[in-house]
Amino acid sequence: MKKLYYTIGEVSKITSIEPHILRYWETIFDELNPAKSKAGKRTYTEDDINVILKLRHLIQEKKYSTAGAKKVLEQEQDGRQPEDKAFDMPVNLQRDLQEIRHFLKQMLDKL
């Protein structure tokens, strides 16, 4: 399901990252800066979700510290190849697979 904007709850379900961690990551990573509605609610875009998936891969799967993950993202922004090629799969494919996983979990819960 493709949308223009996602709530923090939707992003949490898609990425399997708790909302409090998403809010924490916003304070550390400049690349993660969701817009806020007039009511102060965060609105995430597809690009924000891609950044979150990269961070999840680096921090949770590759066991980078937040400082190490920040360094990798900075290297990518500067056009340099990260020292450790962290991504074996395109980010959009990772996101799609995560959405499918979430959907299947919901279906399993209904059984």
N, C-alpha and C positions, 0 to 999 in steps of 0.2 A: 504494500500500500504506500504510494508516494503522495506526500503532502508538501505544501510550501513551508509550513511551520509545525513544530512539535512541542508539546509541553514537556516539562522536566520529568513527569511521570511516564510519558510515552517513551522518552529517550532512555530512561532508566530500564524500562522493560526491553527495549530493542537492544541495548548494549550490555545488559546485565551488570550495570554499575549503579550503586545506590545513589539517590539524590544528594545526600550530604557529601559524598565523594565528588560528584559533579560540581557542586558549589565550591568545594575546596580546590579542585583543579582549576577553576576559573581564577582563583587568586594567584595561582602559580604560573599558569601557561597563558601568555598573551594571545596565542593562536585560538584559544577557546574563550570567546566573548559573545555569548548569546545576547540578542536584543531583549529589551524588557518592554512589556506592554504598559499602557497608562496606569494599569492597576499594579504594576511592579512584578508581574509574572514573567518568567523567562520564556522566550520563544526561540527554539533551536531550529536551524536550517540543516539541509543535507550536508553542507560543508562542516558544520559543527559536529554532526554525528560522525563524519569521517575522521575528524581530529580525535574525537573521543575513542573511536575504534583503534586508531593508531596508538593512543596513549594506553589503552587497555592491553594491547598487544605488547607494548614495550614494558609496562610496569608489572602487569600480572603474569604474562606468559614468558617474557624474556628476563624478568626479574631485575629490570633497571630501577635505579632510584629515581625520584622525581627530577633530580638534578641531571642525571644521565639521560632521561627521556627528553628533558628540555634541550640538552646539547644536540641530540639526534634531530629534533625538530628544527633547531636553528641551522644545522648543517643542511637539511633539506631545503629550507627557505633560502639559504645562500647559494643554492644550486650545487652544493658539494654532495658527493656520495657519502652517506653515513659510514662510519668506520665498520659497523656491523650491519650488514644488509638485513634489516629486521623484518622485512615483509616478504613473505613467500607468495602471498596471494593478494590480488588487487583489493583495495579497500572497499570498493562498491560490492565486490563479491562477498567479502567478509560481512558487510552489512546485510546483504540479502540473505545469506545463510543464517545470520543471527535472527532476522525477522522470521524466517521459516522455523527455526528452532523454537522461538517464542510461540508461534502459532501452534506448533505440534504439542508444546507443553500445555497450552490452553485446552486443546482437544483431549489430551490425556487426562487432564483434571476433570473434564466433563464425563468421562467414562466411568 
